[in-house]
Amino acid sequence: MARNAHPEETEHRILDSARRLFAEKGYEKTSIQDILNDLGDLSKGAIYHHFKSKEAILDRLNNDEWAVAVRLRDELMCRRDLTALEKLRALIFSAVEDKDHLELVRSQLVLLEDPAFFTSNMRFWSTELPKSFRALVDLGVQDGSIPTVYPEEAAQLLALLCNYWLMPCFYPASHDDMERRIRCLTAMLDAIDVPLFDEGLIQRAVEGLMALVPEE
């Protein structure tokens, strides 16, 4: 077999195809053969050269998403024209506004019924994700825009409640239910001096999270 002169390009094509098919059909209903059919000019061996399994493709997509989020957080932290509170709002807004991100999340929600997959996600939500939020909360304590005495707890609340309690796959919700739930979270955060959710972010978060409601 001839050596692939552009392995990174092939890898990106596989990932782009998988992301689109996962969004259209759902992760579980998409097969490696579907990806092959979509690409049209690759063999199964070529895909397995880059990714050992469909699970490996999903892992890479999720890792790439996280890398983008971390890069945005770091870019926001370096900005001097925003308070830390505004930076944290921008980070949350980006997550609920990005349709590609929401589609990738939605495509794999059914996997959360698997105990191992759920445990892996819960571990991430309770350890790595709070660290990311904590960096901005600490910055807010320093500049006075987030005057909380509970920075660690605030970061944990954001990470766990936004990714578990607000997720309609765990707690089914109508549009009104979701808005009420987010307003409840807003009240909790306001009570510990983390005034994160303004009216605009509340409404955007409602729409973004409702896009994750499982199809009937």
C-alpha positions in Angstrom: 0.0 0.0 0.0 1.3 3.4 -0.9 2.2 5.7 2.0 -0.3 8.4 2.7 1.4 11.7 1.9 -1.2 13.7 3.9 -2.1 11.7 7.1 -3.3 14.7 9.0 -5.7 15.6 6.2 -7.1 12.1 6.1 -7.5 12.2 9.9 -9.4 15.5 9.7 -11.6 14.1 7.0 -12.5 11.1 9.1 -13.3 13.3 12.1 -15.4 15.8 10.0 -17.4 12.9 8.5 -17.9 11.2 11.9 -19.0 14.5 13.6 -21.6 15.1 10.9 -22.9 11.6 10.9 -23.0 11.4 14.7 -25.1 14.6 14.6 -27.4 13.3 11.9 -27.9 9.7 13.1 -26.6 9.6 16.7 -23.4 8.0 17.8 -24.9 4.5 18.4 -26.6 4.4 15.0 -23.5 5.4 13.1 -21.1 2.6 12.0 -17.6 2.7 10.7 -19.1 1.5 7.4 -21.3 4.6 7.4 -18.2 6.8 7.7 -16.5 4.8 4.9 -19.5 5.3 2.7 -19.6 9.0 3.4 -15.9 9.5 2.6 -16.1 7.3 -0.5 -12.4 6.8 -1.1 -11.0 5.2 2.0 -10.6 1.6 3.0 -11.6 0.2 6.4 -7.9 -0.4 7.1 -7.2 3.3 6.4 -9.6 4.4 9.1 -8.3 1.8 11.6 -4.8 3.1 10.8 -5.8 6.4 12.3 -8.4 5.3 14.9 -8.6 1.9 16.5 -12.4 2.0 16.9 -15.5 4.2 16.6 -15.0 4.9 20.3 -11.6 6.3 19.6 -13.0 8.7 17.1 -15.5 10.0 19.6 -12.8 10.3 22.2 -10.8 12.4 19.8 -13.7 14.6 19.0 -14.4 15.2 22.7 -10.8 15.9 23.4 -10.6 18.4 20.6 -13.7 20.1 21.9 -12.2 20.4 25.3 -8.9 21.7 23.9 -10.9 24.5 22.1 -12.7 25.3 25.4 -9.4 25.5 27.3 -7.9 27.7 24.6 -10.8 30.1 24.8 -10.6 30.2 28.6 -6.9 31.0 28.4 -7.5 33.7 25.7 -10.2 35.3 27.8 -8.0 35.3 30.9 -5.4 37.3 29.0 -7.8 40.0 28.0 -7.6 43.3 29.8 -10.8 44.8 28.5 -13.1 42.4 30.4 -13.8 41.8 34.1 -13.4 38.2 35.2 -17.2 38.0 35.5 -17.6 39.0 31.9 -15.0 36.5 30.9 -16.8 33.7 32.7 -20.1 34.7 31.1 -18.4 34.7 27.7 -17.1 31.1 28.4 -20.5 29.8 29.3 -22.2 31.7 26.4 -19.8 30.0 24.0 -20.8 26.6 25.2 -24.5 27.1 24.9 -24.3 29.1 21.6 -22.0 26.7 19.6 -24.4 24.5 17.5 -21.6 22.1 16.5 -20.7 21.5 20.2 -24.3 21.0 21.2 -24.9 18.5 18.3 -21.8 16.5 19.4 -23.1 16.4 23.0 -26.6 15.5 21.8 -25.3 12.7 19.6 -23.8 10.8 22.6 -26.3 11.4 25.4 -27.7 7.9 25.1 -24.2 6.6 26.1 -24.7 8.2 29.5 -27.0 5.2 30.2 -23.9 3.1 30.3 -22.5 3.1 33.8 -18.8 3.2 32.7 -19.4 6.1 30.3 -21.5 7.9 32.9 -18.8 7.4 35.6 -16.1 8.7 33.3 -18.1 11.8 32.5 -19.0 12.4 36.2 -15.3 12.1 37.1 -14.5 14.8 34.6 -17.3 17.1 35.7 -16.3 16.8 39.3 -12.5 17.2 38.9 -11.2 18.7 35.6 -14.1 21.0 34.8 -14.2 22.8 38.2 -10.5 23.6 37.8 -11.2 25.4 34.6 -14.0 27.4 36.2 -12.0 28.0 39.4 -9.3 29.9 37.5 -11.8 32.5 36.3 -13.6 32.6 39.7 -10.3 33.3 41.5 -9.6 36.1 39.0 -13.0 37.5 39.8 -12.3 37.5 43.5 -9.1 39.4 42.7 -10.7 42.1 40.5 -13.9 42.3 42.7 -16.3 41.3 40.0 -17.0 37.9 41.7 -16.8 38.8 45.4 -17.5 35.3 46.7 -16.0 33.6 49.7 -16.8 30.2 48.2 -14.7 30.1 45.0 -14.2 26.3 45.1 -17.8 25.5 45.8 -18.9 27.9 43.1 -16.7 26.2 40.5 -18.1 22.8 41.6 -21.7 24.0 41.4 -21.2 25.3 37.9 -19.5 22.2 36.6 -21.8 19.7 38.2 -25.2 21.3 38.0 -24.8 22.6 34.5 -23.7 19.2 33.2 -26.0 17.0 35.3 -29.0 18.8 36.9 -29.7 21.0 33.9 -29.2 18.2 31.4 -32.7 17.2 30.0 -31.5 13.6 29.5 -31.3 13.2 33.3 -34.1 15.6 34.3 -36.6 16.0 31.5 -37.9 19.5 31.2 -40.2 21.7 29.1 -39.0 25.1 28.0 -40.6 26.7 31.1 -39.2 24.1 33.4 -35.7 24.7 32.1 -36.0 28.4 32.5 -37.2 28.0 36.1 -34.3 25.6 36.8 -31.7 28.0 35.4 -33.3 30.9 37.4 -33.0 28.7 40.5 -29.3 28.1 39.8 -29.0 31.9 39.2 -30.4 32.5 42.7 -28.0 29.9 44.2 -25.0 31.6 42.6 -26.2 35.1 43.5 -26.6 34.0 47.1 -22.8 33.2 47.3 -21.9 36.4 45.3 -21.3 34.8 41.9 -23.7 37.0 39.8 -23.0 35.0 36.6 -26.4 34.7 34.9 -27.8 38.0 33.5 -31.1 37.9 31.6 -29.4 37.5 28.2 -27.3 34.5 29.4 -30.4 32.9 31.1 -32.3 33.0 27.8 -29.4 31.7 25.7 -28.8 28.9 28.2 -32.4 27.9 28.0 -32.4 27.6 24.2 -29.0 25.8 24.2 -30.0 23.2 26.8 -33.4 22.7 25.2 -31.6 21.7 22.0 -30.4 18.7 23.9 -33.9 17.3 24.6 -33.9 13.7 23.4 -36.2 13.0 20.4 -39.3 11.1 21.0 
